[in-house]
Amino acid sequence: MTFPVLVIAVLLVAAVAAWAVRLTAEYGVGAVAAGGAILFLHGPLYARYTADDAYISYRYAYNLSEGFGLVWNRGEHVEGYSNFLWVMMLAGAHRAGADIVLTGRWLGFAAGVAALALTYALARRLLDGDSGRIAGFVAVLLLAASPPFGVWTSAGLEVPLFALLTLGAALLHLREQRDGSFALSGAAWGLASMTRPEGPLLFAVSAAAKLIEAGWRAREGRERRLRTLAVSLAWLLAWVALFAATWGIYFGWRYAFYDHLFPNTYYAKVGTGVDQYDRGLQYFAEFARQDAAWLLLLAPVAAVATRMRSGAAWYIAALLAAWFGYVVYVGGDSLVWFRFFAPVQPLAWALVAASGVALLRLAHAERGSDARALALVAAVIVGGLMAFLLQSGTSDFARGFTGEREAVADRKAMGSWLRDAMPDDTVIATVPVGALAYESRLTTIDMLGINDEHIAHRDLAIGSFSAGHEKYDSEYVLGRSPDIIILIDVITAEPARKADYDRQGLTIIPALVDMIAMPDLWERYEPRVAPAAEGGWFNVLVRKGASDALAATEAPPAWP
């Protein structure tokens, strides 16, 4: 599907849905049906993108389901994933006979559609009556049209599951706030925290909100102040206990198994320093520009000036503020389409839509304008905003997905060739490691450190290069004497020459730059090639003395 066809199809779906809900008043059904259709257009039909990083999770899920444990390489305990619950679901599906890659794509899509339904529910919780239904409908359309959420729902990672659990936890919190129902949101936050390590941050925001709510309740009556406060604290303790019963038990296990407070991914990607924070600020600023996050500035105005439920609005705003601050702190992300912001986009668009509808209703009430004119203005605004969001998918930041999609296909082909051509005890080292390592099933040294404890814990400067691509230790990698080192991870039209490797040394990935500059590499390894089944060449460096790898490859016809 081409981009112009995507835009036309999305706007047509939105228009038909708006016409249908006007006739039937079934806003919720219309929103989820239209949003699901737009998600399908956006992800499986247009983007057709499975992230290379998703294959890291797939490898852990495969090893677990095959009885090797939750490990990257057999016998090595390193937590190179940061989505435990997602990996467990994939492993269970594979154990039941399902394909892991297909499961990752369609399970994510299903979670994304479910998140659309909860986005509609959240907008209705923020705004009462018909206004809430309209806000929910608008929020779902804008969310589905937004490239980060639209693409990452079917890209193979945990993004839609975490978004769904975060929405569920927030909705349960608001219900508990409104009617004092049992504190089930504690368990929901526990599940969210088992899906992403940032979950406890949002749990902490909710804990602060519950403490503030308890304080307000205690001030309502002097005679019953102590009793009200005691009851509120008892409910809070029950809430914390539910969280501990889910996430706490899991955290105890993972600490005992991996021996670190945070996943290995954190140590590989996050440091301290101005460069890291500056990169995070640039990441946030670009997201705000491309995905209209500045519209969140409507929320405080609407919370003060309209009938929107201000307590609920401030709570959602606090969750978003905490998340945005965290993303800036860790320095953003290097993957396309603002992956780190996609999980909280349902919260953001529900808040934006509720604020916008509330303010339009206020303007209508004050000016007494014609209802049809107001509806026309709203339709133009929503349609224009959807078109604006869709065009952000053509930006320089997002455009890299086309090349990445092709590169992932090449890595899968290379991994399959390695699995078929090499003995099971072959050891490889490569950048990057996702699809290639998953398909090869071989012991793989991750030269970027995401799945290597030693490299991840090196004390190196962070913030000058792409997030997750800054750690390295070439001497350590060579010291492990891998049979094959892969520095060119795509199929080339012609066998690579020394000049091609030298160009790899000019990239912005320090692990490649440093390795290519190592004299020991060229003394101990020799360039080899193998023809790809679909045409072109695989290019590898084979250790002198690795007889099986040497036998399965050939010397390049022209070197250097």
N, C-alpha and C positions, 0 to 999 in steps of 0.2 A: 504494500500500500504506500502510495506517495503522500507527501505532506499536504498538498492541496486537497487531495481526496479525504484525508483524515479530518481536516478542518471543516469541509463541507458536510461530511457524515456526522461529525459531533454536533454541529450546530443544527442539523436537520433532526437528529434524535432529540435534542433539547427542545426544539420547537414543537415537535409532535407530542412530546411528553407534557409540555405546558398546555397545549390545546386539550389533551386528554384529561388532565387533572382539573381544568376549568369546567369540563362537562360533568365529570364524575365526583369531584371533590376528594378523590382518593390520593391525597398528596404523598403519603408514605409509600404506597405501592408504586405510584408513578415515579417517585424519586429514586427508589432502589432499582426499578426496572431500567430506567433511563441511565442511571449511574453505572449499573452493571454493563449495559451495552457500550457505554463510552469507555469504561475500563477495558473491555474486550477489544475495542477498536484501538485503544491507546497502546496496550501492552502486547498481547499475542499477535495482533495483526500488523501493527505499525512498527513497534520497536523490535519485537522478536529477539529479545535480549536476555541472556542468562549471564550474570556476572561471573568473571573468573573466580572471584572470592567465594562464590556460592559453592564451588567445587571443593573448597577447603572443608566446609561443613559436610559436604557429601562424603568426603573421604573418611572423616571421623564417624559418620553414620554407618558407612559401609563396614569399617573395621569393627565397630561395636556389634552390628548385626551378624557379622561373620564369626564372632566369638573371640576377637583379638583385643577387645577392650576399647575404651574411649580414648584412643591414642592416634597420633599422626603416623609414627613409625612403630612397628611392633617392639615392645619392650621399653619404649621411651615415654615417660609421663610429662607431657607438655601440653598446656591448654591453649592451643592455637585457634580456638573458636571462641566466640563470645555470645552464643545463642543456644544454651544447653537444651531448653525445652524444644526448640525447633529441631535440633539434632536428634533428640530422642524420638520425636514424631517421625522423622525421616527414617531412622533406624527401624522403628516399629513397622512402618509401611514396607520397607525392604524385606524385613523378616517375614512379612506376610506374602511376599512375592511380587510387590510392586517395584517399578523402576524408580530409582531415587531421583533422577533428573526430572522426569515427568511429574513425580509427586511434588517436588519442590516448586515447580511452575504452577500446577493447578491447585495445590493446597494453598499456596500463597494467594492465587486469584480468588479462591473461595473465601479466604479470610478477609481479603480486600472488599468483596461484596458485602460480607457481614459488617465490616467497619462502616460501609456506607449507611447501612440501616441504623447503626448506633450513632452515627453523625447526625442523622435526621432526628433521632430521639434526643440528642444533646441540645440541638438548636431549639427544639420544643420545650426542653426544660429551662432554657434561658429566657424564653418569651412565650407568653400565654396565648391561647385562642388561635384564631385564624392567622394572626401575625406569626405565631410560632410555626404553624404548618408551612406557611410560605417561606419562612426563613430556613426551615429544614430542607425544603425542596431546592432552594437556591444553594444552600451549603453543599448538598450532595453533588449537584451539577458542577459547581466550581471545583470541588475536590477531585472529581473524576477527570476534569479537564486539565488539572494541574500536572505537568510532566513528572515531578518527583514521585508523587503518589501513583499516578497512572502507569508509570513504567516499572517502579519497584514492586508493585503488587505481583508481578509475574516474572521477576528477575532471579528467583531462586533463594533469596535470603529471607530472614525472619521479619523484615520490615512490616508487612501487613499483619502478621500475628501480634507483634508488639503493639502496633497501632490499635488493634482490636481489644487487646487486654487493657491497654491504657484507657481507652474509651469506656470499657466496662467498669473499670475501677473508679473512674471519675463520676460516672452516672450513679453507681452505688453510693459513693460518697455524698453526692447531692441528695439522693433519696434519704439517706441517714440523717443528713442535715435538716431536711424538711419535716420528716415524720418520726424521727427517732427509731427507725427500724434497726434490726440486728446488724452489727458491723461486718457485713460480708465483704466490704471493700478491702479489708485487711488481707483476706485470702486472694482476692483479685490482684492486689499489688504484689503479693508473694509470687503468683504465677508470672506476672509481668517482669519481676526481678529475676526469675529463672530464665526468661527469654532474652533479656538484655541486662548487662551489669549496671546500667544507669537507672534501672527501676527503683532501687532504694533512694535515689535522689528525689524522685517524684513522691515516693512514700513519705519522705521527710517533710516535703511541702504539705502533704495531706495531714500529717501529724501536727504540724504547726497550725493548720486551719482548724483542726479539731480542738486544739487547746484554746484557740481564740474563741471558738464557738462555745466551749464550756465556760469560759470566763463571762461571756455575754449572758448566757443562761443564768449563771449564778447571781448576776446583778439585777435580775428581773424582780425578785422579791426578797426583802430582808429576812423575813421569818423563816423562809425555806432555803435560804442561800446555801447553808452548809450541806443540807440534804441534796439539793440540786447539784452542787459541785461534786459530792461524793458519788452520786449516780453517774454523772458525766465521766468522772475518772474511772469508774468501774467499767463503763462501756469502752472507754479508751484502752484500758488494759486488756479487755477481751479482744479488741481490734488488733492490738499489738500481738497478742497470743496467736491469733489466726495467721498473721503475717509470719511469725516465727515458726509456726507449725508447717509452713510451706517453704519459704525461702531459707529460714534458719537451718533447718535440717539439711537442705541441699547444700548450703554454704559450708556447713561442717564437713560434709562428705568431700566436697571439691577441695577444701583446704587440706584435708588429710591426704587426698590423692595427688594433688599437684603442688602442695607446699608453698603456695603464694596467695596473698590476699586478693590480687587482681588477676584476670586472665593474662596470658603471655602477650596477647595483642596490645594490651595497655602499655606494657614495658617496651614493646617494639615501636610504638607510635607516639607516646606522650613523654614529654620532659618538662622542663621549666624554662622560662626566658621570654624576653620581649619578642623575639622572632616568631616563636610559636603563637603567642597571643595576637601578634599583628596578622599572621596568616589566618587565624581564626576570625578576626574582625573583617578581613577582606572576604572571607568565605560567607560570613553572615551578610555583609553589605551587598554582595553579588546576588545572594538568594533573595534579599529584600527587594532588590531592583527587578530581578527577573520574575519573581513569583508574587509580586505585589504584597509582600508581608507588611509594608508600611500601612496597609489598610487596617491593621490592628490598632492604629491610633484612634480609630472610631470608637473602640470599646470603652475607654474611660469617659468619653463624652456621652455615649449612650447610657452608661451605667448611672451617671449623675442626672441626666436631663430627661430620660424616658422611663417607661414602665418596665423595662427589662429588669430581670431579677439581678440586682446588683451584687448580692452576696455570691451567687453562682458565677457571675461574670468575673468578679475579682479572683475567685478561686481558679478558674480556668486560666486567667491572665497570669496568675502566680506560677502555675505549672509551666506555662509557655516561657515565662521569664527565666525560670530556673533552667529549663532545657537550653534556651538560647545562650545563657551564660556558660553552661557546661560545654557546649559546642565551641564557643569562642576559646575557652580555656584549653581544650585539647588540640586546638589548631585546625579545626575543620576536618575535611575528609578529601581523599583524592579521587574517589569514584564519581562517575558522571551523575548528573541530575540530582545533586544535593541529597544524597542518600541519608545523611544525618538529620535532615529536617523532615523527611517524608513521614516518619512515624507520628509526629505531632501535628501534621497538617489537618487531620480531622478536627482536632481541638481548635486550631486556628480558624478554619473556614466556618465552623459552627459559630464561633464568637463573632467573626466578621459579618456573616450573614444576619445573625440576630441583631447586631448593632446597626447594620445598614437598614434593615426593615423597620426597626424601631424608630430610627431617625427620620425615615421617609414618612412613616405614619404620623410622627410629631409634626413634620412640615405640612402634611395634608390637613391635619386638624387645625393648625394655626392659620393656614391660608384659605382653607375651605375649597381647595382645588378639586376639579372633576376627577372622579375615581378612575374613569377610563384613561384620562391623561396621565394620572399617576402610574397606572399599570403599564402604559406604553413607555414611560420614562424608565420604570424599573426593568422592563424587558430589554430595552436598548442598553442599559447599564450592564445587566447580567450577560447579554450576548457579546457586548464589546469586551467585557472582562474575560470571558471564556476564550475569545479570539486572541486577546493579549497573552493569556497564559499559554495557549497552544504555541504561539510563535516563539515563546521563550525556549521551546524545545529545539529551535534551530540555531541557538546561540553558539558561540565558539566553545563555551564551557561544556555544553551538552552534545555538540556535534561529534565529539570523539567516540561516541558509542558505536558508530558505524565501523570505524577501524577496529575498535575493541571487539565487536561481534565477530569480525573476520579473524582477528588474532586468536580468539577463543577457539574457533573452529580449527585453526592450524595447530593449536596446542593439543586439542583433543586427538587430532590425527597423529601427532608426534607421540603422544602418550600411548595410543593404541599400537603404534609401530614398536615402541620400546617393550610393551607387554608381550608382543608376539615374538620379537627378535632376540630378547635378552633373557638370560637365566633369572630365576626368582631372587637370587642373592645379589644381583647387581645393585650398586649404590650410585645414585645420580645427585648432582647439585645443580640448581637452576634458579632463574629469576624470570617470571614469577612461577608460582608453584601450583595454582589451582587446578585447572583442567588437565594439565600435563601430568601432574602427580596422581590425580584421581584415576585417570585412564591407565597409567602405567602400572599401578599397584606396587611399584618398586620402592625400596627405602630411599627417601628423598631428603636431601639437606636443603633447607630453605635459606637461601643466601641473604634474604631481607630480615630474617629473624622472627617472622610472625609465628612460625612453628619450630623455632630453635631457641631454647632457653639461654644459651650462652650469648648468642648475638643480640637477643632482645634486651639483655641486662647490661650490655656495654654502655658506659657513660659517654655518650657522644652528643654533640650539639644537635638540637631539634628546632626546626622551623624554617630552614633555608630551602628545603626541597619539598617534594610532594609528601603528604602525610603517609606514613607506613612504608616509605621507600628510602629511609635515611640511615638505618643501621646496617652494619656490615662488619666482617672480619675475614679477609681473604686468607690470611695465614692459617687461621683456624680451619677454614674450609679445606684448604690444601693439605693441612695436617691430618684430616680424616681420610685422605686419599680416595675420593670417590672414583668409580670406574669411568664415569662420564660427567662432563661439565657442559651445561647448555647455556650459552650466552646469547644466542640468536634464537628466539622462541617462536619464530614464524617460518613458514615455508617460503623459500626464495626461488626465483625463476632460474637462477644459475647457482652453482656451488659457490659458497662464500670464499673470498680471498682475504689475505691479511688486511687489506685496506678496509674491508667490510667490518672486520673485528675492531680495527682502529676507530672506525666511525661509532661503534658501540661505546667506545671509551670516551666519546664526546657527549654522551647522554647526560641527563640530570639525575641519574641513579648512581649514587656513590658506590654501591656494591659492584656494578659493572665497571665503572671507571677504575676502581682500585684493583680489581682482579685482572683486568687486561694489562695493567701496568706492572704486574708481578712477573719478574724474570723467571721465577720458579715454575710458573704456569707453562711457559713455552719450552722449558727444559724437560718437564716431566710429562707433558701432554702433547699430542699431535692432532692437527685438524683432520677430521674425517667427515664423510658425507654419505647419505643414503637416499635413493630416489623415493619420492612420495608417490603413493598409489594414484593420486589424482593429477600428477604432474608436479614438477618442481623438485626441490631438494630440502632434506633435513640436514642441518649443520650442527655437528657436535665436536667436542674436544675429548679425545679418548686417552686414558692413562696408558703410557707405554708399559706393556706387560699385562694389560687387561685383554687376554687372548680372545675371549668370547666377543667382546665389543669390537675388537679389531677385525675379527672374522666377519662380523655382520655389517661392516661398513667398508668404505673404500677411500683411498686418498683422493683429495680434490684434484681434478685434471690440471689446474693451474694454481700454483702457490709459490711465492706470495702473490 
